[in-house]
Amino acid sequence: MNYPQQRILIIGGTSGMGLAAARSLGQLGAEVMLAGRSQAHLDAALASIEGRAAGYVADFSDPASLAALFERVGRIDHLVLAASANPAWGPFASTPASALRAALEGKLIGYWQSLQAALPHLRRDGSVVMLTGAASRTAMPGTAGLAAVNGAITQMAQTLAKELAPLRVNVVSPGLVDTPAYDGLPAPAKAGMFDAAAASLPVGRTGTSEDVAQAIVYMIGNGFTTGAVLDVDGGARMAA
Ligand SMILES: NC(=O)c1ccc[n+]([C@@H]2O[C@H](COP(=O)([O-])OP(=O)(O)OC[C@H]3O[C@@H](n4cnc5c(N)ncnc54)[C@H](OP(=O)(O)O)[C@@H]3O)[C@@H](O)[C@H]2O)c1
């Protein structure tokens, strides 16, 4: 792929895996556009990217905000959906339906309406990459809410790979990755969770944002891959 000719929008590009993908794509010469809700996050992210990059404040839960985003961004070749908010962690018996509803709004609905808003601006044979999560690829007690949201995105993506062809639609499914998503956890709880996960995984460690960025770059660049799910989870599907 000739990256310097590609315009790539990453919604959720100001942090974690979306930002790591933006950095990698910037280094390859692509024109990278980031979207997120916070101007401060955009400013910090843009300062860390080499190459051509721009930032746009947008909230993917709001159709008017998405319409304004695409009005400003214009034509794009690739769309990466990496945002999420309000994940519904926790045991099924004590997780209220309201938490699942918020998680669906914070990810599945956001992906859905982002892609709808993007379609008139997206190159017909460009690509979409959606980040899901390993909880939807194996049975992990305490993650039914994550499984429901990410499983729905995976199934939707595979249908869209046919319905929207020749647009390529692919999924990257990360395992546990140390990103700012976990900044709200007390340090000992976070360390305990990451240590236990690392010990359970065939690779003996948890993931980095760069591990997942490599997969996003692959999905954008490989013109013969569509309707695919790439698991970047350290073998979580095989862990006990
Ligand atoms: N980290 C993990 O262990 C893990 C594991 C499996 C799957 N995942 C999935 O991988 C993806 C990336 O995760 P991450 O850990 O890299 O996330 P992160 O560091 O928490 O970053 C989330 C990004 O989404 C943006 N965002 C959140 N809500 C938004 C909204 N309504 N509209 C627009 N932008 C919004 C945030 O920017 P603002 O706050 O400025 O809006 C930020 O750029 C997510 O879909 C997550 O569910 C993560």
The ligand as an SDF file (V2000), in Angstrom:
LIG
                    3D

 48 52  0  0  0  0  0  0  0  0999 V2000
   -7.4750   -1.7850   26.7990 N   0  0  0  0  0  0  0  0  0  0  0  0
   -7.9040   -3.0540   26.7580 C   0  0  0  0  0  0  0  0  0  0  0  0
   -7.4840   -3.9240   27.5370 O   0  0  0  0  0  0  0  0  0  0  0  0
   -8.9280   -3.4800   25.7240 C   0  0  0  0  0  0  0  0  0  0  0  0
   -9.1780   -4.8490   25.5750 C   0  0  0  0  0  0  0  0  0  0  0  0
  -10.0690   -5.2610   24.5930 C   0  0  0  0  0  0  0  0  0  0  0  0
  -10.6930   -4.3500   23.7850 C   0  0  0  0  0  0  0  0  0  0  0  0
  -10.4430   -3.0120   23.9610 N   0  0  0  0  0  0  0  0  0  0  0  0
  -11.1140   -2.0860   23.0230 C   0  0  0  0  0  0  0  0  0  0  0  0
  -10.1290   -1.4600   22.2240 O   0  0  0  0  0  0  0  0  0  0  0  0
  -10.5280   -0.1170   21.9030 C   0  0  0  0  0  0  0  0  0  0  0  0
   -9.4430    0.8540   22.3390 C   0  0  0  0  0  0  0  0  0  0  0  0
   -9.2540    0.6960   23.7390 O   0  0  0  0  0  0  0  0  0  0  0  0
   -8.1690    1.5690   24.5370 P   0  0  0  0  0  0  0  0  0  0  0  0
   -7.9390    0.8450   25.8180 O   0  0  0  0  0  0  0  0  0  0  0  0
   -7.0300    1.8800   23.6150 O   0  0  0  0  0  0  0  0  0  0  0  0
   -9.0470    2.8740   24.8290 O   0  0  0  0  0  0  0  0  0  0  0  0
   -8.6790    4.2410   25.5990 P   0  0  0  0  0  0  0  0  0  0  0  0
   -7.2160    4.3620   25.8430 O   0  0  0  0  0  0  0  0  0  0  0  0
   -9.6250    4.3380   26.7560 O   0  0  0  0  0  0  0  0  0  0  0  0
   -9.0940    5.3190   24.5010 O   0  0  0  0  0  0  0  0  0  0  0  0
  -10.4330    5.4890   24.1420 C   0  0  0  0  0  0  0  0  0  0  0  0
  -10.4930    6.5450   23.0420 C   0  0  0  0  0  0  0  0  0  0  0  0
  -11.8550    6.7160   22.6730 O   0  0  0  0  0  0  0  0  0  0  0  0
  -12.1830    8.1090   22.7050 C   0  0  0  0  0  0  0  0  0  0  0  0
  -13.6100    8.1730   22.9750 N   0  0  0  0  0  0  0  0  0  0  0  0
  -14.3000    7.6340   24.0160 C   0  0  0  0  0  0  0  0  0  0  0  0
  -15.5990    7.8910   23.8900 N   0  0  0  0  0  0  0  0  0  0  0  0
  -15.7610    8.5890   22.7360 C   0  0  0  0  0  0  0  0  0  0  0  0
  -16.8840    9.1430   22.0740 C   0  0  0  0  0  0  0  0  0  0  0  0
  -18.1230    9.0510   22.5790 N   0  0  0  0  0  0  0  0  0  0  0  0
  -16.6890    9.7820   20.8980 N   0  0  0  0  0  0  0  0  0  0  0  0
  -15.4400    9.8950   20.3720 C   0  0  0  0  0  0  0  0  0  0  0  0
  -14.3310    9.4010   20.9710 N   0  0  0  0  0  0  0  0  0  0  0  0
  -14.4950    8.7690   22.1480 C   0  0  0  0  0  0  0  0  0  0  0  0
  -11.2550    8.6590   23.7950 C   0  0  0  0  0  0  0  0  0  0  0  0
  -11.0080   10.0540   23.6730 O   0  0  0  0  0  0  0  0  0  0  0  0
  -11.8420   11.1400   24.5350 P   0  0  0  0  0  0  0  0  0  0  0  0
  -11.9500   10.6000   25.9420 O   0  0  0  0  0  0  0  0  0  0  0  0
  -11.0470   12.4170   24.4270 O   0  0  0  0  0  0  0  0  0  0  0  0
  -13.1530   11.2240   23.8540 O   0  0  0  0  0  0  0  0  0  0  0  0
   -9.9750    7.9070   23.4530 C   0  0  0  0  0  0  0  0  0  0  0  0
   -9.3180    8.4820   22.3390 O   0  0  0  0  0  0  0  0  0  0  0  0
  -11.8730    0.0990   22.6020 C   0  0  0  0  0  0  0  0  0  0  0  0
  -12.8950   -0.1650   21.6840 O   0  0  0  0  0  0  0  0  0  0  0  0
  -11.8810   -0.9520   23.7060 C   0  0  0  0  0  0  0  0  0  0  0  0
  -13.1920   -1.3670   24.0350 O   0  0  0  0  0  0  0  0  0  0  0  0
   -9.5930   -2.5570   24.9170 C   0  0  0  0  0  0  0  0  0  0  0  0
  1  2  1  0
  2  3  2  0
  2  4  1  0
  4  5  1  0
  4 48  2  0
  5  6  2  0
  6  7  1  0
  7  8  2  0
  8  9  1  0
  8 48  1  0
  9 10  1  0
  9 46  1  0
 10 11  1  0
 11 12  1  0
 11 44  1  0
 12 13  1  0
 13 14  1  0
 14 15  2  0
 14 16  1  0
 14 17  1  0
 17 18  1  0
 18 19  2  0
 18 20  1  0
 18 21  1  0
 21 22  1  0
 22 23  1  0
 23 24  1  0
 23 42  1  0
 24 25  1  0
 25 26  1  0
 25 36  1  0
 26 27  1  0
 26 35  1  0
 27 28  2  0
 28 29  1  0
 29 30  1  0
 29 35  2  0
 30 31  1  0
 30 32  2  0
 32 33  1  0
 33 34  2  0
 34 35  1  0
 36 37  1  0
 36 42  1  0
 37 38  1  0
 38 39  2  0
 38 40  1  0
 38 41  1  0
 42 43  1  0
 44 45  1  0
 44 46  1  0
 46 47  1  0
M  CHG  2   8   1  16  -1
M  END
$$$$
